[in-house]
Amino acid sequence: MKERIRIVTWILVLGALLSSVVMNARFWLQVYGPGGWRDEVYGLSAYEAGRQAQDDYNGKQLRLYVFGANSEKEYFTGTNDGPFEVWVVQFLPLLGQANRYSTSHFVQIYNRKMRYMYEHRERLAEERKRTEEAPKGTRESK
């Protein structure tokens, strides 16, 4: 009987140790491994795309981005998609997979946000007007 308890105890201890090693290895690979950079790049490119779309919209520049094969700087293609100018985004394939991932995500988020702001321009204008009319140092509730 004591022998069985000892065997079961060892099996449980080894199982706990093995699961701990597997979880730590998975965490390490997720953060530092081949695909760990994706989470960071995803968030940063989404932030940058949102800020640039907001700034361009506020500056009255309606544009959408597309991928070019190899472009050292962004440029206007000379075409329009409705009210939007179509621009080629800066992209250098030599910079590797992370840059491709970041740029493609930037283009998706930028275009989505620009289209959203254009489609809801009346509501955004009302909110901006309300914000500008609110007394300084206070927040206006919706």
C-alpha positions in Angstrom: 0.0 0.0 0.0 2.8 2.4 0.9 4.5 1.6 -2.4 1.4 2.6 -4.4 1.1 5.9 -2.5 4.8 6.6 -3.2 4.3 5.9 -6.9 1.2 8.1 -7.2 3.0 10.9 -5.3 5.9 10.7 -7.7 3.6 10.7 -10.7 1.8 13.8 -9.4 5.0 15.6 -8.6 6.5 14.8 -12.0 3.3 15.8 -13.7 3.2 19.2 -12.0 6.9 19.8 -12.8 6.4 18.9 -16.4 3.3 21.1 -16.8 5.3 24.0 -15.2 8.1 23.5 -17.6 5.8 23.3 -20.6 3.9 26.5 -19.6 7.1 28.4 -19.0 8.5 27.3 -22.4 5.2 28.3 -24.1 5.4 31.7 -22.4 9.0 32.2 -23.4 8.3 31.3 -27.0 5.3 33.5 -27.2 7.2 36.5 -26.0 10.8 35.9 -27.3 10.2 33.2 -29.9 9.7 33.4 -33.7 6.1 34.7 -33.4 6.4 36.7 -30.2 7.0 40.0 -31.9 3.6 39.9 -33.5 1.6 41.1 -30.4 3.8 44.1 -30.0 3.9 45.0 -33.7 0.1 44.6 -33.9 -0.5 47.1 -31.1 2.0 49.6 -32.3 1.0 49.6 -35.9 -2.7 49.9 -35.0 -1.9 52.9 -32.7 0.2 54.6 -35.4 -2.4 53.9 -38.1 -5.2 55.3 -36.0 -3.3 58.5 -35.1 -2.2 59.1 -38.7 -5.8 58.6 -40.0 -7.1 61.0 -37.4 -4.5 63.6 -38.2 -5.1 63.2 -42.0 -8.8 63.4 -41.6 -8.6 66.5 -39.4 -6.2 68.0 -41.9 -8.8 67.5 -44.6 -6.7 64.9 -46.5 -8.9 61.9 -47.4 -6.7 59.1 -48.6 -6.4 55.3 -48.5 -3.2 53.3 -48.7 -2.3 50.3 -50.9 0.8 48.1 -51.0 3.4 48.8 -53.7 6.0 46.3 -54.6 8.9 48.3 -53.4 8.5 52.0 -52.4 11.1 54.0 -50.5 8.5 56.7 -49.7 4.7 57.0 -49.9 3.3 58.6 -53.0 0.0 59.4 -54.7 -1.0 57.0 -57.4 -3.0 59.5 -59.4 -6.2 57.6 -58.8 -9.2 58.0 -56.5 -11.5 55.6 -54.8 -14.6 57.8 -54.4 -13.7 60.8 -52.3 -10.3 59.2 -51.3 -7.0 59.6 -52.9 -5.1 56.3 -53.3 -1.6 56.4 -52.1 1.1 53.7 -52.1 2.5 53.1 -48.6 6.2 53.1 -47.8 7.4 49.5 -47.9 10.8 47.9 -48.2 10.7 44.1 -48.6 14.3 43.9 -47.5 13.3 44.8 -44.0 11.7 41.3 -43.5 8.7 39.7 -42.2 8.0 42.0 -39.3 8.0 45.0 -41.5 5.6 43.3 -44.0 3.3 42.3 -41.1 3.4 45.8 -39.6 2.8 47.6 -42.9 -0.1 45.3 -43.9 -1.7 45.8 -40.5 -1.1 49.6 -40.7 -2.8 49.7 -44.2 -5.8 47.7 -42.9 -6.4 49.8 -39.8 -5.7 53.2 -41.5 -8.1 52.5 -44.3 -10.8 51.2 -41.9 -10.5 54.2 -39.7 -10.5 56.7 -42.5 -13.6 55.1 -44.1 -15.3 55.1 -40.7 -14.6 58.7 -40.0 -15.8 59.7 -43.5 -19.0 57.7 -43.2 -19.8 59.3 -39.8 -18.5 62.8 -40.5 -21.8 64.5 -39.4 -21.7 62.8 -36.0 -17.9 63.6 -35.6 -18.5 67.2 -36.5 -21.3 67.5 -33.9 -19.0 66.0 -31.2 -16.1 68.3 -32.1 -18.5 71.3 -32.0 -19.8 70.2 -28.6 -16.3 69.8 -27.3 -15.2 73.2 -28.5 -18.2 74.9 -27.0 -17.7 73.2 -23.6 -16.2 75.5 -20.9 -12.4 74.9 -20.4 -11.5 72.6 -17.6 -14.8 70.7 -17.7 -16.0 67.5 -19.4 -19.3 67.5 -21.2 -21.2 64.3 -20.7 -22.9 62.6 -23.6 
